[in-house]
Amino acid sequence: MSAVPLVVLVGPMGVGKSTVGQLLAERLGVGYRDTDEDIVAEEGRSIAEIFVDEGEPAFRAIEKRAVHTALADHAGVLALGGGAVLDEDTRALLAGQRVVYLSMDVEEAVKRTGLNAARPLLAVNPRKQWRELMEARRHLYEGIATAVVSTDGRTPEEVTQAALDALELKEA
């Protein structure tokens, strides 16, 4: 039988999935995995380079494979890239799993990411593009979430505790 992640983190870029994911894994005594890191390791180049070289559709196909692999064989805390929920098959695989949607507002996103050019989907008008991405994705995040945890004005430790509380998970 395949493994099932204990917790899957979803949310927009810059929300802190990696930081909170590592803290959650530590507190729960399980491994941590990030599908964006899997993609970079597998492809030998950054996500931005994949976007530039091959375009978003090619990246999304690579991402879908990485997410499906991780969902099948990782039993700890799993962080998904911000756009992973765009894929219908991925959303179907997440049904019935413990999914935490880490949310933040646009002002928090500006503070955290600086909405910089290393984010390929935000290269032209970062604030406007971030808002449009969130308008397109928010309902997808909410639709698969077991719990929604706001990260606005909270430390990673506070967000981690809120996620544990929301899921009623006990620390290791």
C-alpha positions in Angstrom: 0.0 0.0 0.0 1.2 3.5 -0.8 1.9 6.1 1.8 -0.4 9.0 2.4 0.9 12.4 3.6 0.1 13.3 7.2 -0.5 16.9 6.1 -0.5 18.6 2.7 0.1 22.4 2.6 -1.3 24.5 -0.2 -1.5 28.2 -0.8 0.0 31.1 -2.8 3.7 31.6 -3.5 5.4 33.3 -0.6 2.8 32.3 2.0 5.4 30.2 4.0 4.6 26.7 3.0 8.2 25.6 3.2 8.9 27.3 6.5 5.7 26.1 8.2 6.0 22.7 6.5 9.4 22.2 8.1 8.2 23.3 11.5 5.2 21.1 11.3 7.2 18.1 10.3 9.6 18.7 13.2 6.8 19.1 15.7 5.0 16.0 14.4 8.2 13.9 14.2 7.8 13.1 10.5 9.7 13.9 7.3 9.2 17.1 5.2 9.0 17.2 1.4 8.4 20.1 -1.1 7.3 19.3 -4.6 9.0 22.5 -5.9 12.3 21.2 -4.5 11.6 17.8 -6.1 11.1 19.5 -9.5 14.3 21.5 -9.3 16.3 18.4 -8.3 14.7 16.3 -11.0 15.0 18.9 -13.8 18.4 20.3 -12.7 17.2 23.9 -13.1 15.1 26.5 -11.4 11.3 26.7 -11.8 11.8 30.2 -13.3 14.1 28.6 -15.9 11.6 25.9 -16.8 8.9 28.7 -17.2 11.2 30.7 -19.5 12.6 27.8 -21.5 9.4 25.7 -21.9 6.4 27.8 -20.8 3.8 27.3 -18.1 2.0 24.3 -19.7 5.2 22.3 -19.8 6.0 23.3 -16.2 2.5 22.3 -15.1 2.9 18.9 -16.6 6.2 18.4 -14.8 4.6 19.7 -11.6 1.6 17.3 -11.9 4.0 14.3 -12.1 6.0 15.5 -9.1 2.9 16.1 -7.0 1.3 12.8 -7.9 4.6 11.0 -7.1 4.9 12.8 -3.7 1.3 12.1 -2.8 1.8 8.4 -3.5 5.0 7.9 -1.5 5.5 10.5 1.2 4.0 9.9 4.6 5.1 13.2 6.3 4.3 16.8 5.7 4.1 17.8 2.0 4.2 21.3 0.6 2.8 21.8 -2.9 3.7 24.6 -5.3 1.2 27.5 -5.5 -0.3 26.4 -8.8 -0.5 22.7 -8.2 -4.2 23.0 -7.3 -5.0 24.1 -10.9 -4.9 20.5 -12.0 -8.2 18.7 -11.7 -6.6 15.3 -11.2 -4.4 16.7 -8.4 -7.5 18.2 -6.7 -9.2 14.8 -6.9 -6.2 13.1 -5.3 -6.3 15.6 -2.4 -9.9 14.8 -1.6 -10.1 13.1 1.7 -6.5 14.2 2.7 -5.6 16.6 5.5 -5.0 19.7 3.5 -4.1 23.0 5.1 -4.6 26.2 3.0 -2.2 28.8 4.2 -3.8 32.2 3.2 -2.6 35.7 3.2 -3.7 39.1 1.8 -2.0 41.0 -0.9 -0.3 43.5 1.5 1.3 40.5 3.3 2.4 39.0 0.0 4.1 42.3 -0.9 5.9 42.3 2.4 7.0 38.7 2.2 8.0 38.2 -1.4 8.6 41.8 -2.4 6.7 40.3 -5.4 10.0 40.0 -7.1 11.0 39.0 -10.6 12.2 35.5 -9.5 8.5 34.7 -9.4 7.8 34.1 -13.1 4.1 34.6 -12.9 4.5 38.0 -11.3 7.1 39.6 -13.6 5.1 42.5 -15.1 2.7 44.1 -12.6 3.2 42.1 -9.4 0.4 43.4 -7.2 -2.2 43.2 -10.0 -1.0 39.7 -11.1 -0.9 38.4 -7.5 -4.5 39.6 -7.0 -5.6 38.0 -10.3 -3.8 34.7 -9.4 -5.6 34.6 -6.0 -9.0 35.4 -7.6 -8.5 32.4 -9.9 -7.1 30.1 -7.2 -8.7 31.0 -3.9 -11.8 28.8 -4.5 -9.6 25.9 -5.5 -7.6 26.2 -2.3 -10.7 26.5 -0.2 -12.4 23.6 -2.1 -9.8 21.1 -1.1 -8.9 22.5 2.3 -9.6 20.6 5.6 -8.5 23.8 7.4 -7.8 27.4 6.4 -5.0 29.1 8.4 -4.4 32.8 7.9 -0.7 33.7 8.0 -1.2 37.5 8.1 0.8 39.1 10.9 1.7 35.7 12.4 5.1 34.2 13.0 5.8 30.8 11.4 5.6 29.3 14.9 2.1 30.8 15.4 1.0 29.6 12.0 2.4 26.1 12.7 0.5 26.0 16.1 -2.7 27.2 14.4 -2.4 24.4 11.8 -1.9 21.8 14.5 -4.9 23.1 16.4 -7.1 23.2 13.3 -6.2 19.6 12.4 -6.3 18.5 16.0 -2.9 16.8 15.6 -0.8 15.9 18.6 2.9 16.7 18.6 5.4 13.8 18.6 
